[in-house]
Amino acid sequence: MTDSNIDFWASLPIPAFILDADDHIEDCNPVAESFLNTSAKTLHGAPVWDKVMIDAPLESSFERVRKDRSALFINDVDVGGGDRPPVLCNIQIAPLSLVGGETSAKVLLLISPREIAGRLGRSHSVKSAAKSAIGMAEMLAHEIKNPLAGITGAAQLLSMNLSVEDQEMTDLIVAETRRIVKLLEQVEQFGNVLMPQCKAVNIHDVLDRARRSAMVGFGAHMDIVEDYDPSLPATWGDADQLQQVFLNLLKNASEANKAGGKIRIHTFYENSMRLRRADGSGSVPLQIEIIDDGPGLPAEIASDVFEPFVSGRENGTGLGLALVSKIISEHQGWIAVDSAPGRTVFRISLPVAPKFEQTEVETA
């Protein structure tokens, strides 16, 4: 059974294009506009290869589709366009038939970004890893902090009857045990984050608060610029916890580029982003990107950067980004990273606040 009121073209969750006999764009769906960050009016009539950059020779593939009247699938190609960096995608090309069964030289081009499926598929494992780390945090705090207090006290008592040279050893014991206690306190903090108290939140207010804090502190040597979409609706979240997330990402970007550089905070709306949850799939169209021009993440940890105790910094605990992923997961969103020397992008996707809450937006 079909519903004549359904707009199937606009409902497609992936970028889709209709191309004429000369491979000019005749039509595109809203997701394609978002994917290329370009309006349909600009795309209409343009050669597809001028707007969609595909790292594969597809001219012969289009000819084969038109000749054989059969669909063609091409996996794992880089697709970009405009100022959007290339992403790994699967391509589908299919011939179009006119009403009544007549053939046509027009073809349908579908682009399925692999980044969406791959990153969303990792969201469950990231959340599970965070939960496991919380349990380990509680165990470590209980089993280790109390004995450390006894070691510190014993070392201080011993030092009273020792020579100056020997006291250096007990002082070392005290200093190291205090350092470990400080580390465990960070672990405890990771495990004690409360569930978010969600309200309708203007994400730009939260970002501005984090940006101002960074500029007068750890990010004073950086050029932090805004690139906001002012039309974004409110998100459903805890303003304080979201600020903690953005401060952590801004701090990482600043520390990665100690000589100074640029951090761009970019927000936009991407209707195609959906997250599979236990109770079904949910839309996460609000996109926030923290982009820096630093050296990038070390290759050996790039794929595991959200796992607990994985750090690319000397003396880093590896809990900051694990905490970030935990907070975003509990906001029913997801986070991903794309890193190369000179450009690292942390991208957060969040849901929109329910319509009945949009009238009362909480500011940071």
CORTA-V434830 format. One line per field, one symbol per residue. ss: DSSP state (@ for helix, = for strand, . for the rest). psi: psi as a letter, one per 30 degrees, with the letter a starting at -180 (. if undefined). burial: 1 if it has 16 or more other ideal C-beta (glycine too) atoms within 10 Angstrom, else 0. A space follows every 50 residues. Layout:
ss=???
psi=???
burial=???
This chain:
ss=.......@@@@...=====....=====.@@@@@@@...@@@@...=@@@ @.==....@@@@@@@@@@...==========..==============... ..===========@@@@@@@@@@@@@@@@@@@@@@@@@@@@@@@@@@@@@ @@@@@@@@@....@@@@@@@@@@@@@@@@@@@@@@@@@@@@.......== =.@@@@@@@@@@@@@.......=====.......===.@@@@@@@@@@@@ @@@@@@.....========....====..====..=======........ .@@@...............@@@@@@@@@@@...=======..======== .=..@@@....=..
psi=kljffkjeeffkglkkkkkafghkjellleeeeeefhkleeeekfkkeff ejjkikjfeeeeeeeeefhllkkklikkkakbgklklklkkkkkkkklkf gkllfklkjkkjkfeeeeeeffeeeeeeeeeeeeeeeeeeeefeeeeeee eeeeeeeeffglleeffeeeeeeeeeeeeeeeeeeeeeeefgklkkjklk kjfeeeeeeeeeeefgcfgffljjlkikjfgkllljajeeeeeeeeeeee eeeeffiffkakkkjkklkjffkkkklegalkkifjkkkjklhaflkkef fefgffkkgjkgkkgkfgfefeeeeeeeefghalklkjklkfjkjkkkkl lkkkeffffikkl.
burial=00000000000001111110001111111111111101000010000100 11010001001100110000010000101110000010111110100000 00000111111111010011011001101100110010011000100000 01001000100000000001001100100100010010011000010111 11111111111011100110010100000001011111101111111111 11110110001011111101011110000000111111111111011000 01001111011100001111111111111111111111100001111111 11100010001101
